[in-house]
Amino acid sequence: MGVYVKIFNSNIRTPIIIGVFLVFILLLLPSGSCKFRTIARIEETRELMGTYVSITVFSDEETGTEAIDAAFERMEEIVDIASIYDEDSEASILNKNGYLENPSPEFLELINDSIDYYNISGGCFDITVQPLLDLWSGGLWQESEEVQAEKISEVLDFIGSDMIEVNESRIEFITDGMSITLNAIAKGYAVDEAIKVIRDYGIRQALVNAGGDLYTMGTKTGGEKWVVELEDPDDTENTITAFTVADRAVTTSGGYHRYYDLEKEVHHIIDPRTGYSANSCISVTIITDSCMEADALATSVFVMGPVDGMALVESREDIEALIIDSDRKISKSSGLLEYID
């Protein structure tokens, strides 16, 4: 559930321009004749997973174009598995039938990792939250507080990833009425998979940005780290800070871009323990070495709140966070300054 993150060249303040202007480097190919290949910045943006996904690589044109196409194809494969908006996906079949036979390795990994984050977060990260999302998107916000409480109480019986039984050949809900959404983890997983594909093409400088869930491979041409600016939730034309990163994932979760109600009081990040929108934070940014983990932890910390959320971050290795709470207080993890100039 990442939100829009502006990405800038450290010298040229132009949004979404990653790296330097088109730089040409002549590399001598391993051949007996004087053949050269031109290394350029190649970028493509496509609409995918309900957002815009941009992939940038530094490579020769042929290899770079093939790598980008293959990376998008891999991301589309993940969507075909995990999207609940595709009736033929494994996620949709599980939701429809209450069980899934012979899950793919990717879907099995997503489910098992989701259950791990459910346990790590004390139930704050929960893929079985979909029945609650259906309530709110279906107009629950228009009902009285009494009706809201009654309907939420009924649905909470179906919430809990500890009610998913998993083995290598079958995934099953242990009670009727359950359904899942992988929106808070699948996008990060897809970014990681795209990076693997690009790396297999021998490319070592790249960035995949899926609507604010992003991974930076290597550095920019010239050895400079990538610069990621975090927008101000109260004024999205301005930024709060900038992170300089290389070989790191950066994901931000925030409730201020998607609301169910016109008064903007009910946003899409639901606390599965209560059934209502999580309201202790307005923005959480996670930096780590896996975009899937950054994606899941950003949601986890957002729901847990600034105190418990930061405690979780500090308890885990190689993870940093910036949290903006509902009072606009900014908290930074102990190692975050490594990524801030």
C-alpha positions in Angstrom: 0.0 0.0 0.0 2.6 2.4 -0.9 1.9 6.0 -1.6 3.4 8.3 -4.3 7.1 9.0 -3.6 8.9 11.6 -5.7 12.3 10.5 -7.0 14.8 13.0 -8.1 18.2 13.3 -9.6 20.4 14.8 -6.8 21.3 17.7 -9.1 18.3 18.1 -11.4 15.1 18.6 -9.4 12.7 17.0 -11.9 10.2 14.4 -10.6 10.5 10.8 -11.9 13.8 11.4 -13.6 16.0 8.8 -12.0 19.7 9.1 -12.3 21.5 11.5 -14.6 20.6 12.8 -18.0 21.3 10.3 -20.8 24.9 9.3 -20.3 26.8 7.4 -22.9 29.7 5.2 -21.8 31.7 3.3 -24.4 32.6 -0.1 -23.2 35.0 -2.2 -25.2 33.4 -5.6 -26.0 35.4 -8.8 -25.6 36.2 -9.2 -29.3 39.2 -9.1 -31.5 37.9 -6.1 -33.4 37.2 -2.6 -32.2 33.5 -3.0 -31.4 31.8 -0.8 -28.8 28.4 -0.8 -27.2 26.6 2.3 -26.0 25.3 2.3 -22.4 22.2 4.5 -22.0 19.5 5.2 -19.5 16.4 3.3 -20.7 13.0 3.8 -19.0 9.5 2.6 -19.6 6.2 3.2 -17.6 3.2 1.0 -17.7 -0.1 0.8 -15.8 -0.1 -2.3 -13.6 -1.5 -3.3 -10.2 -3.7 -0.2 -10.0 -0.8 2.2 -10.3 1.9 3.3 -12.7 5.0 1.1 -12.7 8.3 2.6 -14.0 11.4 0.6 -14.7 14.7 2.3 -15.4 17.9 0.5 -16.4 21.4 1.6 -17.5 22.4 -0.8 -20.3 22.8 -1.1 -24.0 19.5 -0.5 -25.8 18.9 -4.1 -26.9 19.7 -5.7 -23.5 17.9 -3.0 -21.6 14.7 -3.2 -23.7 14.6 -7.0 -23.4 15.2 -6.8 -19.6 12.4 -4.3 -19.1 9.9 -6.3 -21.2 10.8 -9.5 -19.2 10.5 -7.7 -15.9 7.1 -6.4 -16.7 6.1 -9.8 -17.9 7.2 -11.3 -14.6 5.2 -8.6 -12.7 2.1 -9.4 -14.7 2.6 -13.1 -13.8 2.4 -12.1 -10.1 -0.7 -10.1 -10.8 -2.3 -13.1 -12.5 -1.7 -15.1 -9.3 -2.4 -12.6 -6.6 -5.1 -10.2 -7.8 -8.5 -10.6 -6.3 -9.9 -8.6 -9.3 -9.1 -11.4 -11.7 -11.6 -14.2 -11.2 -9.1 -16.8 -12.5 -6.3 -15.9 -10.1 -5.3 -18.2 -7.3 -6.3 -15.5 -4.8 -9.8 -15.3 -6.3 -10.2 -19.1 -6.4 -9.3 -19.3 -2.7 -11.7 -16.6 -1.8 -14.5 -18.2 -3.9 -14.1 -21.8 -2.7 -12.5 -21.4 0.7 -9.6 -23.6 -0.4 -7.0 -23.9 -3.1 -5.5 -27.2 -4.3 -1.9 -27.3 -5.6 -1.0 -23.6 -5.1 1.9 -22.2 -7.2 5.2 -21.7 -5.4 4.7 -17.9 -5.7 1.3 -18.0 -4.1 2.4 -20.3 -1.4 5.3 -18.0 -0.6 3.0 -15.0 -0.5 0.6 -16.7 1.9 3.3 -18.1 4.2 5.1 -14.8 4.3 1.9 -13.0 5.0 1.2 -15.3 8.0 4.7 -14.7 9.2 4.1 -10.9 9.2 0.7 -11.5 10.9 2.6 -13.2 13.7 5.5 -10.7 13.8 3.0 -7.7 14.0 0.7 -9.2 16.6 -2.1 -9.4 14.0 -1.7 -5.9 12.7 -0.8 -7.2 9.3 -3.6 -9.4 8.2 -4.5 -10.5 4.6 -7.9 -11.7 5.8 -9.0 -8.1 6.3 -10.9 -8.2 2.9 -14.4 -8.6 4.4 -13.9 -5.4 6.4 -12.7 -3.6 3.2 -15.8 -4.8 1.5 -17.9 -3.3 4.3 -16.4 0.1 4.1 -16.2 0.3 0.3 -19.8 -0.9 0.2 -21.0 2.2 2.1 -20.6 1.4 5.8 -19.2 4.9 6.3 -22.7 6.3 5.5 -24.3 4.3 8.4 -24.7 5.4 12.0 -22.1 4.6 14.5 -24.4 1.9 16.0 -24.9 0.2 12.7 -21.2 0.4 11.9 -20.3 -1.3 15.2 -22.9 -4.0 14.7 -21.8 -4.9 11.2 -18.1 -4.8 12.1 -18.7 -7.1 15.1 -20.3 -9.6 12.8 -17.4 -9.5 10.3 -14.6 -9.7 12.9 -15.4 -13.4 13.3 -13.9 -14.0 9.8 -10.7 -12.0 10.4 -7.4 -13.6 11.4 -4.6 -15.2 9.4 -4.3 -17.8 12.1 -7.4 -19.3 10.6 -5.6 -20.2 7.3 -4.3 -23.7 7.1 -1.4 -24.2 4.7 0.6 -27.0 3.4 2.5 -27.5 0.1 -0.5 -29.0 -1.7 -3.5 -27.1 -0.2 -4.4 -23.7 1.3 -7.7 -23.6 3.2 -9.8 -21.2 5.3 -11.0 -22.9 8.5 -14.3 -21.0 8.6 -16.8 -19.8 6.1 -17.0 -16.1 5.2 -13.2 -15.5 5.0 -11.5 -13.8 2.1 -8.0 -12.4 1.5 -6.3 -9.4 -0.1 -2.6 -9.4 -1.0 -2.5 -5.7 -1.8 -0.2 -5.0 1.1 2.5 -7.5 0.1 2.1 -8.5 -3.5 3.2 -5.3 -5.1 6.5 -5.4 -3.1 6.9 -9.0 -4.0 6.4 -8.2 -7.7 9.1 -5.4 -7.5 11.6 -7.9 -6.0 10.8 -10.4 -8.8 11.3 -7.7 -11.5 14.7 -6.9 -10.0 15.7 -10.6 -10.1 14.8 -10.7 -13.8 16.8 -7.5 -14.6 19.8 -8.8 -12.7 19.7 -12.0 -14.7 20.3 -9.9 -17.8 23.6 -8.8 -16.4 22.4 -5.3 -15.5 23.7 -3.8 -12.3 22.1 -0.4 -12.3 18.3 -0.2 -12.2 15.3 1.1 -10.4 11.8 -0.4 -10.3 9.1 2.0 -8.9 5.6 0.6 -8.5 3.6 3.6 -7.3 5.9 4.3 -4.3 7.0 0.7 -3.6 10.5 0.8 -5.1 13.9 -0.9 -5.2 17.2 0.7 -6.2 19.7 -1.7 -7.7 23.3 -0.4 -7.5 24.1 3.2 -7.9 23.5 5.7 -10.7 26.1 6.1 -13.4 29.0 7.9 -11.8 28.6 6.1 -8.5 26.0 8.4 -7.0 23.3 6.9 -4.9 19.6 7.2 -5.8 17.7 10.1 -4.2 14.1 9.4 -3.0 12.1 12.3 -1.6 9.2 11.8 0.8 6.2 14.0 0.2 4.6 16.0 2.9 1.2 14.4 3.7 -0.3 17.8 4.4 1.1 19.4 1.2 2.0 16.9 -1.5 3.7 19.6 -3.5 6.4 19.8 -0.9 8.7 17.2 0.6 9.7 16.4 4.2 13.1 14.7 3.7 15.2 12.8 1.1 16.8 9.4 1.4 20.0 8.4 -0.5 20.0 4.7 -1.2 21.6 2.0 -3.2 20.6 -1.7 -3.2 17.7 -0.9 -0.9 13.9 -1.0 -1.0 11.9 2.0 0.0 8.1 1.8 0.7 5.7 4.3 2.2 2.2 3.6 3.5 -0.2 6.4 4.1 -3.9 6.8 4.4 -4.1 10.2 3.0 -4.5 9.3 -0.7 -7.5 6.9 -0.6 -10.6 7.6 1.4 -14.0 5.8 1.3 -16.0 8.9 2.5 -16.3 12.4 1.3 -15.2 13.8 4.6 -11.9 11.9 4.4 -12.3 10.3 7.8 -12.2 6.6 6.7 -9.1 5.6 4.7 -8.2 2.2 3.2 -5.7 1.0 5.9 -7.9 -0.9 8.2 -6.9 -2.1 11.7 -8.0 -5.8 11.5 -8.3 -5.8 15.3 -11.0 -3.2 15.4 -12.4 -3.0 11.9 -11.9 0.7 11.7 -9.3 2.8 9.9 -5.9 2.9 11.7 -5.5 6.4 13.0 -2.3 6.6 15.0 -0.1 7.4 12.0 -0.5 9.3 8.8 2.7 8.0 7.0 5.2 5.3 7.5 8.3 4.8 5.4 10.4 1.6 5.6 13.9 1.1 4.2 15.3 -2.4 3.9 16.8 -4.9 1.4 13.5 -6.5 0.2 10.6 -4.6 -1.2 8.2 -7.2 -0.1 9.3 -6.9 3.5 9.3 -3.1 3.2 5.7 -3.3 1.8 4.4 -5.6 4.6 6.2 -3.8 7.4 5.0 -0.3 6.3 1.5 -1.5 6.7 2.2 -3.3 9.9 3.9 -0.3 11.5 1.1 2.0 10.3 -1.5 -0.1 12.1 0.6 -0.8 15.2 1.2 2.9 15.8 4.3 5.0 16.3 5.4 3.4 19.6 4.8 -0.3 19.0 5.7 0.1 15.4 9.1 1.6 16.0 9.7 -1.0 18.7 9.2 -3.7 16.0 11.5 -1.9 13.6 14.3 -1.6 16.2 13.9 -5.3 17.0 14.8 -6.4 13.5 18.1 -6.1 11.7 18.8 -4.0 8.7 15.4 -2.2 8.8 14.9 1.5 9.2 11.8 3.7 9.4 10.4 7.2 9.4 7.0 7.5 11.1 4.7 10.5 11.0 2.1 10.2 13.7 -1.4 11.7 13.7 0.0 14.7 15.7 2.5 15.3 12.8 5.4 14.2 15.1 8.2 12.6 13.1 10.1 9.6 14.6 13.2 8.1 13.1 14.8 4.7 13.7 18.2 4.6 15.2 20.0 3.9 11.9 18.0 6.1 9.6 20.5 8.9 9.5 22.7 6.7 7.3 20.2 7.3 4.5 19.7 11.1 5.1 22.2 13.6 3.9 
